[in-house]
Amino acid sequence: MMDKKLPDHSTDWARIAGERAPLLLVVTDPCYRILWMNQEAQRVFGPLEKTVGRYCYEVMEGRKSVCPHCVVAKGHQSGQVAR
């Protein structure tokens, strides 16, 4: 009997659910560059074509460096999920 691994579509479901969520979802890389935003975030900050690759603190706060209140930075420092 051949074991077949089923494709992992969990990220697809997360993306689809996040796309329609009535809250702002922004995914960044470890250097704070925007990789993806859901529709609500795009409505507030602009379309992906104008935001992907730019720094989140620049797009979201008009800053030139990481925000002092940034939960992503806190998570990087602690190695834990920050809220």
C-alpha atoms as a printed R data frame, in Angstrom:
   type eleno elety resid chain resno       x      y      z
1  ATOM     1    CA   MET     A     1   0.000  0.000  0.000
2  ATOM     2    CA   MET     A     2   1.451  3.328 -1.053
3  ATOM     3    CA   ASP     A     3   1.227  6.189  1.437
4  ATOM     4    CA   LYS     A     4   0.106  9.346 -0.249
5  ATOM     5    CA   LYS     A     5   0.548 12.608  1.523
6  ATOM     6    CA   LEU     A     6  -2.423 14.887  1.165
7  ATOM     7    CA   PRO     A     7  -1.612 18.449  0.151
8  ATOM     8    CA   ASP     A     8  -1.640 20.926  3.030
9  ATOM     9    CA   HIS     A     9  -4.274 23.504  2.173
10 ATOM    10    CA   SER     A    10  -4.359 25.021  5.659
11 ATOM    11    CA   THR     A    11  -2.540 28.116  4.455
12 ATOM    12    CA   ASP     A    12  -5.072 28.478  1.641
13 ATOM    13    CA   TRP     A    13  -7.941 28.426  4.145
14 ATOM    14    CA   ALA     A    14  -6.143 30.891  6.401
15 ATOM    15    CA   ARG     A    15  -5.532 33.208  3.462
16 ATOM    16    CA   ILE     A    16  -9.134 33.013  2.291
17 ATOM    17    CA   ALA     A    17 -10.514 33.559  5.795
18 ATOM    18    CA   GLY     A    18  -8.087 36.407  6.406
19 ATOM    19    CA   GLU     A    19  -8.882 38.049  3.107
20 ATOM    20    CA   ARG     A    20 -12.493 38.575  4.130
21 ATOM    21    CA   ALA     A    21 -11.948 39.246  7.841
22 ATOM    22    CA   PRO     A    22 -13.436 42.544  9.088
23 ATOM    23    CA   LEU     A    23 -10.137 43.531 10.681
24 ATOM    24    CA   LEU     A    24  -6.722 44.680  9.516
25 ATOM    25    CA   LEU     A    25  -4.318 41.811  8.767
26 ATOM    26    CA   VAL     A    26  -0.806 42.637  7.621
27 ATOM    27    CA   VAL     A    27   1.919 40.015  7.107
28 ATOM    28    CA   THR     A    28   5.522 41.205  7.187
29 ATOM    29    CA   ASP     A    29   8.926 39.606  6.823
30 ATOM    30    CA   PRO     A    30  11.457 39.733  9.710
31 ATOM    31    CA   CYS     A    31  12.705 43.099  8.399
32 ATOM    32    CA   TYR     A    32   9.186 44.614  8.635
33 ATOM    33    CA   ARG     A    33   8.575 44.669  4.878
34 ATOM    34    CA   ILE     A    34   4.966 44.048  3.903
35 ATOM    35    CA   LEU     A    35   4.350 40.709  2.192
36 ATOM    36    CA   TRP     A    36   0.540 40.642  2.182
37 ATOM    37    CA   MET     A    37  -2.487 42.547  3.489
38 ATOM    38    CA   ASN     A    38  -6.143 41.578  3.546
39 ATOM    39    CA   GLN     A    39  -8.849 43.646  1.865
40 ATOM    40    CA   GLU     A    40  -9.633 45.708  4.963
41 ATOM    41    CA   ALA     A    41  -5.959 46.681  5.417
42 ATOM    42    CA   GLN     A    42  -5.724 47.534  1.717
43 ATOM    43    CA   ARG     A    43  -8.784 49.754  2.076
44 ATOM    44    CA   VAL     A    44  -7.002 51.688  4.840
45 ATOM    45    CA   PHE     A    45  -3.361 51.638  3.641
46 ATOM    46    CA   GLY     A    46  -3.597 51.184 -0.128
47 ATOM    47    CA   PRO     A    47  -3.503 48.328 -2.627
48 ATOM    48    CA   LEU     A    48  -0.905 45.576 -2.528
49 ATOM    49    CA   GLU     A    49   0.665 46.942 -5.700
50 ATOM    50    CA   LYS     A    50   1.694 50.058 -3.753
51 ATOM    51    CA   THR     A    51   2.502 48.506 -0.380
52 ATOM    52    CA   VAL     A    52   4.180 45.111 -0.842
53 ATOM    53    CA   GLY     A    53   7.919 45.387 -0.224
54 ATOM    54    CA   ARG     A    54   7.621 48.643  1.705
55 ATOM    55    CA   TYR     A    55   8.209 48.861  5.443
56 ATOM    56    CA   CYS     A    56   5.069 48.494  7.555
57 ATOM    57    CA   TYR     A    57   6.080 51.404  9.805
58 ATOM    58    CA   GLU     A    58   6.416 53.627  6.740
59 ATOM    59    CA   VAL     A    59   3.072 52.630  5.223
60 ATOM    60    CA   MET     A    60   1.038 52.358  8.422
61 ATOM    61    CA   GLU     A    61   2.531 55.098 10.600
62 ATOM    62    CA   GLY     A    62   4.520 57.353  8.253
63 ATOM    63    CA   ARG     A    63   7.674 56.610 10.252
64 ATOM    64    CA   LYS     A    64  11.285 56.108  9.190
65 ATOM    65    CA   SER     A    65  11.975 53.402 11.791
66 ATOM    66    CA   VAL     A    66  10.202 50.683 13.747
67 ATOM    67    CA   CYS     A    67   7.367 51.986 15.915
68 ATOM    68    CA   PRO     A    68   8.101 52.050 19.659
69 ATOM    69    CA   HIS     A    69   4.778 50.269 20.320
70 ATOM    70    CA   CYS     A    70   5.317 47.574 17.646
71 ATOM    71    CA   VAL     A    71   4.070 44.140 18.762
72 ATOM    72    CA   VAL     A    72   6.039 42.493 15.948
73 ATOM    73    CA   ALA     A    73   9.284 43.934 17.348
74 ATOM    74    CA   LYS     A    74   8.331 42.732 20.833
75 ATOM    75    CA   GLY     A    75   7.774 39.267 19.419
76 ATOM    76    CA   HIS     A    76  11.160 39.293 17.670
77 ATOM    77    CA   GLN     A    77  12.860 40.289 20.920
78 ATOM    78    CA   SER     A    78  11.098 37.773 23.159
79 ATOM    79    CA   GLY     A    79  10.742 34.924 20.684
80 ATOM    80    CA   GLN     A    80   7.087 34.670 21.750
81 ATOM    81    CA   VAL     A    81   3.797 35.766 20.235
82 ATOM    82    CA   ALA     A    82   3.243 39.371 21.338
83 ATOM    83    CA   ARG     A    83  -0.091 41.121 21.648
